Amino acid sequence: MTPDNHQLELLQLLIARLERLSADSTWSHRASGLRGNMLRVLEEIASGQPVTEVRLTLLFDAGFEILRKAALEIPDLEMAMKKG
């Protein structure tokens, strides 16, 4: 299967967002490994190799899950200001 433009754009966006996770995040190491897998998929697509829908879905799901969990680590500024 060849991914459509929307899927390619989403994959590139996830790669960029995962790369921006703080090194202090407990999720940055997992994000790094996942980014490597996503980049490998982009290379496979560029070389004309087929990529299964299941593989793409797993990568998308894992990417969004890591971003969601990393976002939960971000302190709530309003709560911090009220305490200070």
C-alpha distances in whole Angstrom, upper triangle without the diagonal:
4,6,9,13,14,12,13,16,16,15,18,20,20,21,24,25,25,26,29,30,34,35,37,35,34,30,30,30,27,25,26,24,21,21,21,17,16,17,16,12,13,14,11,9,13,13,10,9,5,5,6,7,10,11,10,13,15,15,16,18,20,21,22,24,26,26,28,30,31,32,35,36,37,41,42,44,46,47,48,50,52,53,54
4,6,9,12,10,10,13,14,13,15,18,18,19,21,23,23,25,27,29,32,33,36,34,34,30,29,29,26,24,25,23,20,20,20,17,15,15,15,11,11,12,10,7,10,11,8,8,6,6,8,9,12,12,11,13,16,15,16,19,20,20,22,24,25,26,27,30,30,31,34,36,36,40,41,43,45,46,47,49,51,52,53
4,7,8,6,6,10,11,10,12,15,15,16,18,20,20,22,24,26,30,31,33,31,31,27,27,27,24,22,23,21,18,17,18,16,13,14,14,10,10,13,11,8,11,13,11,11,9,8,9,8,11,11,8,11,14,13,13,16,18,17,18,21,22,22,24,27,27,28,31,32,33,36,37,39,41,43,43,45,47,48,49
4,6,5,6,9,10,11,13,14,16,17,19,20,21,23,25,27,30,32,34,32,32,29,28,29,26,24,24,24,21,19,21,18,15,16,17,13,12,15,14,11,13,15,13,14,12,11,12,11,14,14,11,13,16,15,14,17,19,18,19,22,24,23,25,28,28,28,31,33,33,37,37,39,41,42,43,45,47,48,49
4,5,5,6,9,10,11,12,14,15,17,18,20,21,23,25,29,30,33,31,32,28,27,28,26,23,24,24,21,19,20,19,15,16,17,14,12,15,15,12,13,16,15,16,15,14,15,14,17,16,13,15,18,16,15,18,20,18,19,22,23,22,24,27,27,27,30,32,32,35,35,37,39,41,41,43,45,46,47
4,5,5,6,9,10,10,12,14,15,16,18,20,21,23,27,29,31,29,30,26,25,27,24,21,23,23,19,18,20,19,15,16,18,15,13,17,17,14,15,19,17,18,17,15,15,13,16,16,12,13,16,15,12,15,18,16,16,19,21,19,21,24,24,24,27,29,29,32,32,34,36,37,38,40,42,43,44
4,5,5,6,9,10,10,12,14,15,16,18,20,22,25,27,29,27,27,23,23,24,22,19,20,20,16,15,17,15,12,13,15,12,11,14,14,11,14,17,16,16,14,12,12,10,13,12,8,10,13,11,9,13,15,13,14,17,18,18,19,22,23,23,26,28,28,31,32,34,36,37,38,40,42,43,44
4,5,5,6,9,10,11,12,14,15,17,19,21,24,26,29,26,27,23,22,23,21,18,19,19,16,14,15,14,10,11,13,10,8,11,12,9,11,14,14,14,13,12,13,12,15,13,10,12,14,12,11,15,16,14,15,18,19,18,21,23,23,23,27,28,28,32,33,34,36,38,38,40,42,43,44
4,5,5,6,9,10,11,12,14,15,17,19,23,25,27,25,26,23,22,23,21,18,19,19,16,14,16,16,12,13,15,13,11,14,15,13,14,17,17,18,17,15,17,15,17,16,12,14,16,13,12,15,16,14,14,18,18,17,19,22,22,22,25,26,26,29,30,31,33,35,36,37,40,41,41
4,5,5,6,9,10,10,12,14,15,17,21,23,25,23,23,20,19,21,19,16,17,18,14,13,15,14,11,12,15,13,11,15,16,14,16,19,19,19,18,15,16,14,15,14,10,11,13,11,8,11,13,10,11,14,15,14,16,19,19,19,22,23,23,27,27,29,31,33,33,35,37,38,39
4,5,5,6,9,10,11,12,15,16,20,21,24,21,22,18,17,18,16,13,14,14,11,9,12,11,7,9,11,9,8,12,13,12,13,16,17,16,15,13,14,13,14,12,8,10,11,8,7,11,11,9,11,14,14,13,16,18,18,19,22,23,23,27,28,30,32,34,34,36,38,39,40
4,5,5,6,9,10,11,13,15,18,20,23,21,22,19,17,19,17,14,14,15,12,10,12,12,8,8,12,11,9,12,14,13,13,16,17,18,18,15,17,16,18,15,12,14,15,12,11,14,14,11,13,16,15,14,17,20,19,19,23,23,23,27,28,29,32,34,34,35,38,39,39
4,5,5,6,9,10,11,13,17,19,21,19,21,17,16,18,17,13,14,16,13,11,14,14,11,12,15,14,12,16,18,16,17,20,21,21,21,18,19,18,19,17,14,15,16,12,10,13,14,10,11,14,14,12,15,17,16,16,20,21,20,24,25,26,28,30,30,32,34,35,36
4,5,5,6,8,10,11,15,17,19,17,18,14,13,15,13,10,12,13,10,8,12,12,9,11,14,13,12,15,17,16,18,21,21,21,20,17,18,17,17,15,12,12,13,9,8,10,10,6,8,11,10,9,12,14,13,14,17,18,18,22,23,25,28,29,29,31,33,34,35
4,6,5,6,9,11,14,15,18,16,17,14,12,14,12,9,9,11,8,6,9,10,7,8,11,11,10,13,15,15,16,19,20,20,20,17,18,18,18,15,13,14,14,10,10,13,11,8,11,13,12,11,14,16,14,16,19,19,20,23,25,27,29,31,30,32,35,35,36
4,6,5,7,9,13,14,17,16,18,15,13,15,14,11,11,13,12,9,12,13,11,11,14,15,13,16,18,18,18,21,23,23,23,20,22,21,22,19,16,18,17,14,13,15,14,11,12,15,13,11,15,16,14,15,19,19,18,22,24,24,27,29,28,30,33,34,34
4,5,5,7,11,13,15,13,15,12,11,14,13,9,11,14,12,10,13,15,12,13,17,17,16,19,21,20,21,24,25,25,25,22,23,22,22,19,17,17,17,14,12,14,13,9,10,12,10,8,11,13,11,11,15,15,15,18,20,21,24,25,25,27,30,30,31
4,5,6,9,11,13,11,12,9,8,10,9,6,7,10,8,7,11,12,11,12,15,15,15,18,20,20,21,24,25,24,24,21,22,21,20,18,16,16,15,12,11,13,11,7,9,11,8,7,11,12,10,11,14,14,15,18,21,22,25,26,26,28,30,31,31
4,6,8,10,13,12,13,11,8,10,11,7,7,10,10,7,10,13,12,12,15,16,16,17,20,21,21,24,25,25,25,23,24,23,23,20,18,19,18,15,15,16,14,11,13,14,11,10,14,15,12,14,17,16,16,20,22,23,26,27,26,29,32,32,32
4,6,9,11,10,13,11,9,12,13,10,10,14,13,11,14,16,15,15,19,20,19,21,24,24,24,27,29,28,28,26,27,26,26,23,21,22,21,17,17,18,16,13,14,15,12,10,13,14,11,12,15,14,13,17,19,20,23,24,23,25,28,28,28
4,6,8,7,10,8,6,10,10,8,9,13,12,11,14,17,16,17,20,21,21,23,25,25,26,29,30,30,30,27,27,26,26,23,21,21,20,17,16,17,15,12,13,13,10,8,11,11,8,9,12,11,11,14,17,18,22,22,21,24,26,26,26
4,5,5,9,9,7,10,12,10,11,15,15,14,17,19,19,19,22,24,24,26,28,29,29,32,34,33,33,30,31,30,29,26,25,25,23,20,20,20,18,15,16,16,12,11,14,13,9,11,13,11,10,13,16,17,21,21,20,22,25,24,24
4,5,8,8,6,8,11,10,10,13,15,14,16,19,19,19,22,24,24,26,28,29,30,32,34,33,33,30,31,31,30,27,26,26,24,21,21,22,18,16,18,17,14,13,16,14,11,13,15,13,13,16,19,20,24,24,22,25,27,26,26
4,6,8,7,10,12,12,13,16,17,17,19,22,22,23,25,27,27,29,31,32,33,35,37,36,36,33,33,33,31,29,28,27,25,23,23,23,20,18,19,18,14,14,16,13,10,13,13,10,11,13,17,18,21,21,19,22,24,23,23
4,5,5,8,10,10,11,14,15,15,18,20,20,21,24,25,25,27,29,30,31,34,35,34,34,30,31,30,28,26,25,24,22,20,20,19,16,15,15,14,10,11,12,10,7,9,10,8,9,12,15,17,21,20,19,22,24,23,24
4,6,7,8,10,11,13,14,15,17,19,20,21,23,25,26,28,29,30,32,34,35,33,33,30,30,29,27,25,24,23,21,19,19,18,15,14,15,13,10,11,12,9,8,11,11,9,11,14,17,20,23,22,21,24,26,25,26
4,6,5,6,9,10,11,12,14,16,16,18,20,21,22,24,26,27,28,30,32,30,29,26,26,25,23,21,20,20,17,15,16,15,12,11,12,10,7,8,10,8,6,10,11,9,12,15,18,21,24,23,22,26,28,27,28
4,6,5,6,9,10,10,12,14,15,16,18,20,21,22,24,25,26,28,30,29,29,26,26,26,24,21,21,21,18,16,16,16,13,11,13,12,9,10,12,11,8,12,13,12,13,17,20,22,25,25,24,27,29,28,29
4,5,5,7,9,10,11,13,14,16,17,19,20,22,23,25,26,28,29,28,28,25,25,25,24,21,20,21,18,16,17,17,13,13,15,14,10,12,15,13,11,15,16,15,17,20,23,25,28,28,27,30,32,31,32
4,5,5,6,9,10,11,12,14,16,17,19,20,21,23,25,26,27,26,25,22,22,22,20,17,17,17,14,12,14,13,10,10,12,11,8,11,13,11,11,14,16,15,17,21,23,26,29,28,28,31,33,32,33
4,5,5,6,9,10,10,12,14,15,16,18,20,21,22,24,26,24,24,21,21,21,19,17,16,16,14,11,12,12,9,7,10,10,7,8,12,11,10,13,15,14,16,20,22,24,28,28,27,30,32,32,32
4,5,5,6,9,10,11,12,14,15,17,19,20,21,23,25,23,24,21,22,22,21,18,17,18,16,13,14,15,12,10,14,14,11,12,15,15,13,16,18,17,19,22,25,27,30,30,29,32,35,34,35
4,5,5,7,9,10,11,13,15,16,17,19,20,21,23,21,21,18,19,20,18,15,15,16,14,11,14,14,11,11,14,14,11,14,17,16,15,18,20,19,21,25,28,30,33,33,32,35,37,37,37
4,5,5,6,9,10,11,13,14,15,17,19,20,21,19,19,16,17,17,15,12,12,13,10,7,10,11,8,7,11,11,9,11,14,14,14,17,19,19,21,24,27,29,32,32,32,35,37,36,37
4,5,5,6,8,10,10,12,14,15,16,18,20,19,19,16,18,18,17,14,13,14,13,9,11,13,10,8,12,13,11,12,15,16,15,17,20,20,21,25,27,29,32,32,32,35,37,37,37
4,5,5,6,9,10,11,12,14,15,17,19,17,18,15,17,18,18,14,14,16,14,11,13,15,13,12,15,16,14,16,19,19,18,21,23,23,24,28,30,32,35,36,35,38,40,40,40
4,5,5,6,9,10,11,12,14,15,17,15,15,12,14,15,14,10,10,13,11,8,11,13,11,11,14,15,14,16,19,19,19,21,24,24,26,29,32,34,37,37,37,39,42,41,42
4,5,5,6,9,10,11,12,14,15,14,14,11,13,13,13,10,9,11,10,7,9,12,11,9,13,15,14,15,18,19,18,20,23,24,25,28,30,32,35,36,36,38,41,41,41
4,5,5,6,9,10,11,12,14,14,15,13,15,16,16,13,12,15,14,11,13,16,14,13,16,18,16,17,20,21,21,23,25,26,26,30,32,34,37,38,37,40,42,42,43
4,5,5,6,9,10,11,13,11,12,11,13,15,15,12,12,15,14,11,14,17,15,15,18,20,18,20,23,24,23,25,28,28,29,33,35,37,40,41,40,43,45,45,46
4,5,5,6,9,10,11,9,9,7,10,12,12,9,8,12,12,10,12,15,14,14,17,19,18,19,22,23,23,25,28,29,30,33,35,37,40,41,41,43,45,46,46
4,5,5,6,9,10,10,11,9,12,14,15,12,10,14,15,12,13,17,16,15,18,20,20,20,23,25,24,26,29,29,30,34,35,37,40,41,41,43,45,46,46
4,5,5,6,9,9,11,11,14,16,17,14,13,17,17,15,16,20,19,18,21,23,22,23,26,27,27,29,31,32,33,36,38,40,43,44,43,46,48,48,49
4,5,5,6,5,7,8,11,14,15,12,12,16,16,14,16,19,19,19,22,24,23,24,27,28,28,30,33,33,34,38,40,42,45,45,45,48,50,50,51
4,5,5,5,7,7,11,12,15,12,11,15,16,14,16,19,19,19,21,24,24,24,27,29,28,30,33,34,34,38,40,41,44,45,45,47,50,50,51
4,5,8,10,11,14,16,18,16,15,18,20,17,18,22,22,21,23,26,26,26,29,31,30,31,34,35,36,39,41,42,45,46,46,48,51,51,52
4,6,9,11,15,17,19,17,16,20,21,19,21,24,24,23,26,28,28,28,31,33,32,34,37,38,38,42,44,45,48,49,49,51,54,54,55
4,6,9,13,15,18,16,15,19,20,19,20,24,24,23,26,28,28,29,32,34,33,35,38,39,39,43,45,46,49,50,50,52,55,55,56
4,7,10,13,15,13,13,17,18,17,19,22,22,22,25,27,27,28,30,32,32,34,36,37,38,42,44,46,48,49,49,52,54,54,55
4,7,10,12,11,11,14,16,15,17,20,20,21,23,25,26,27,29,31,31,33,35,36,38,41,43,45,47,48,49,51,53,53,55
4,7,9,7,7,11,12,11,13,16,17,17,19,21,22,23,25,27,28,29,31,33,34,38,39,42,44,45,45,48,50,50,51
4,5,5,7,9,10,11,13,14,16,17,19,20,22,23,25,26,27,29,31,33,34,38,39,41,44,44,45,47,49,50,51
4,5,5,6,9,10,10,12,14,15,16,18,20,21,22,24,26,27,29,31,32,36,37,39,41,42,43,45,47,47,49
4,5,5,6,9,10,10,12,14,15,16,18,20,21,22,24,26,27,29,31,34,35,38,40,40,41,44,46,46,48
4,5,5,6,9,10,11,12,14,15,17,18,20,21,23,24,26,28,29,33,34,37,39,40,40,43,45,45,46
4,5,5,6,9,10,10,12,14,15,17,18,20,21,22,25,26,28,31,32,35,37,38,38,41,43,43,44
4,5,5,6,8,10,11,12,14,15,16,18,20,21,23,25,26,30,31,33,35,36,37,39,41,41,43
4,6,5,6,8,10,10,12,14,15,16,18,20,21,23,25,28,30,33,35,35,36,38,40,40,42
4,5,5,6,9,10,11,12,14,15,16,18,20,22,23,27,28,31,33,34,34,37,39,39,40
4,6,5,6,8,10,11,12,14,15,16,19,20,22,25,26,29,31,32,32,35,37,37,38
4,5,5,6,9,10,10,12,14,15,17,19,21,24,25,28,30,30,31,34,35,35,37
4,6,5,6,9,10,11,12,14,15,17,19,23,24,27,29,29,30,33,34,34,36
4,5,5,6,9,10,11,12,14,16,17,21,23,25,27,28,28,31,33,33,34
4,6,5,6,9,10,10,12,15,16,19,20,23,25,25,26,29,30,31,32
4,5,5,6,8,10,11,13,15,18,20,23,25,24,25,28,30,30,31
4,5,5,6,8,10,11,13,17,19,21,24,24,24,27,29,29,30
4,6,5,6,9,10,11,15,16,19,21,22,22,25,26,27,28
4,6,5,6,9,10,14,15,18,20,20,21,23,25,25,27
4,5,5,7,9,12,14,17,20,19,20,23,24,24,26
4,5,5,7,11,13,16,18,18,18,21,23,23,24
4,5,5,9,10,13,15,16,16,19,20,21,22
4,5,8,9,13,15,14,15,18,19,19,21
4,6,9,12,15,14,13,17,18,18,19
4,7,9,12,12,11,14,16,16,17
4,6,9,8,7,11,12,12,13
4,6,5,6,9,10,11,13
4,5,5,6,9,10,10
4,5,5,6,9,10
4,5,5,6,9
4,5,5,6
4,5,5
4,6
4
